[in-house]
Amino acid sequence: MSGTLYGVGVGPGDPELMTLKAHRLIASAPVVAYPAPDESVAGGQSFARAIASEAIRADAIEIPIVIPMREDRYPAQGAYDRGAEQIAEHLGAGRDVAVLCEGDPLFYGSFMYLNARLAGRFPVQIVPGVTSLTGCAAVLGRPLSARNETLTVIPGPLPEDELKARIEAAESVAIMKIGRHLPKIVQVLDELGLVENAGYVERASLPNQIVKPLSEAPEKAPYFAMILVLKGRDPWLT
Amino acid sequence: MSGTLYGVGVGPGDPELMTLKAHRLIASAPVVAYPAPDESVAGGQSFARAIASEAIRADAIEIPIVIPMREDRYPAQGAYDRGAEQIAEHLGAGRDVAVLCEGDPLFYGSFMYLNARLAGRFPVQIVPGVTSLTGCAAVLGRPLSARNETLTVIPGPLPEDELKARIEAAESVAIMKIGRHLPKIVQVLDELGLVENAGYVERASLPNQIVKPLSEAPEKAPYFAMILVLKGRDPWLT
């Protein structure tokens, strides 16, 4: 009997925003895996592991999947090849493996790379998590989308022209993966007359979160920042 | 000292997909409020209450906010006026009130109507929840969105022309609030050559969930069904 691969969303940051199911599966997993940056970033600390740390068994086998930290992390396929093989050894030996995923495993998550390598060979169960999308709306205290509005989630690294066209065509907008793209995004929103409709959030739900109107946002933003734009109505109420 | 209004997301259906925080706040709330249909639908049973039922205190005061059940529920402002006043009485008397919200309070949720009426008068805290969006992706076992793709969430009740234009311009697509709009949506996806890229989910995470390729979907869909469309790549893997 092989073990089950669990892709477990651990939510946006506050450990209490893990689901009951995530907590139960992590607390019972003999093996946990998680993405981790190389040592140049945060001393190699994994954000997903930090969120779940109190739930992890003291005797759990841990598999950090070290991803070379570039802002666009997805070319690092070799790291996923090696991580998947380590995980496969445990699954093949009958041990369940919980892969800890920031937010949700399938919402801009790296779990899909492991899933693609392992889903045909082992049973997989995916546990959805609270995304940064609703985590940010919650701390801004305003609707992400309502009634029959369309919601468009746009990655900040897109080229300026595409970013502008997509924001212009959209109704409610969430812009993710901000980082060094902040000045470009602010300029696009300014050209569209939307800066006053935009809220800025960094590290939603963590003790050091920053929540501001975009016009008062810091000059430098981390990768895990988000900008929400409500176009169609008073952006600060309903 | 007035009480705090908590807008609490209870997730897509499986009670284990409530967050630890939602569970703690509901279990300690002296007053819980929730949307409920009129008696013509499901005997007036509230889906949000059903999800959270095991956490609710036996001695909790319950405030069902009965919404006349039309597919477009949002014109029912009178029900929110009355519900807000009932809630305000408890808050004013120093009792915390937890409003139970299917999925997430700010993602197409009715909590915003209560928030708009009460946020200026009482402290409010919003607890994000797992949305049906990631709940459906989890049971389909495929990415909702990845890399630098745009994700567009589109309500099914939109007029056919707008639906078609928005799907055509999008990358990853989630179509919500299906119900009686299913034939129209299938026709639009067929015209765009996208039926084979679409997955259909009803009641994600509940014991009676239905998960199928759209080409094998039932002829009638409930309001709480969703269609996910991945356009840019093999829709069933990464």
Interface residues (C-beta under 8 A of the other chain):
Chain A: G9 G11 P12 D14 P15 E16 L17 M18 T19 L20 K21 H23 R24 D72 Y74 D104 P105 L106 F107 Y108 G109 M112 Y113 N115 A116 A119 V124 I126 V127 P128 G129 V130 T131 L133 T134 G135 A137 A138 V139 G141 R142 P143 L144 S145 A146 R147 N148 E149 T150 L151 T152 V153 I154 P155 P157 L158 R166 A169 A170 K177 S205 L237 T238
Chain B: G9 G11 P12 D14 P15 E16 L17 M18 T19 L20 K21 H23 R24 D72 Y74 D104 P105 L106 F107 Y108 G109 M112 Y113 N115 A116 A119 V124 I126 V127 P128 G129 V130 T131 L133 T134 G135 A137 A138 V139 G141 R142 P143 L144 S145 A146 R147 N148 E149 T150 L151 T152 V153 I154 P155 P157 L158 R166 A169 A170 K177 S205 L237 T238
